Amino acid sequence: MDRPAPVTQSVLVEPLDHVRPGARLVRARGGFHARTGIELMAVIDGQRAHALDLLILDLTEPGTFGAVALQIVVQIATELRRVGVGLRLVGSEQAVGSALSVAGVRSLVTLYGTAGEALRAR
């Protein structure tokens, strides 16, 4: 079984092929700022070369979900939708869900409380 691999200081990738081929869990670590977004986009682009079918983006660790994080998530969701890759977000309803709703982009993604829930969802 593959172990999570730190790709950058802010991003950790865990292949989930043993559970669902083509699935990856990407965890944002620490504060969510512009550099985190650049690193996330680079990591996601790199994962697309490995038959990426489903991306689970875990946003539970960053303490805040502000405007920069929102903009990055919208960019990721738009790009993955364009190339036919599924996206499931993991985060708190209070922080992530409310920000997505206020911005009017909640319909772009489905939000789950845990990575396990996101992986098990159909």
Protein Blocks (a to p, Z undefined) as FASTA:
>chain_A
ZZdddfblmbccddfklmoghiacdddehjddfklmmmmmmmmmmmmmnopabdcddfkl
pmbdcfklmmmmmmmmmmmmmnopacdddddfklmmmmmmmnopmmmpccdfbfklmmmp
ZZ
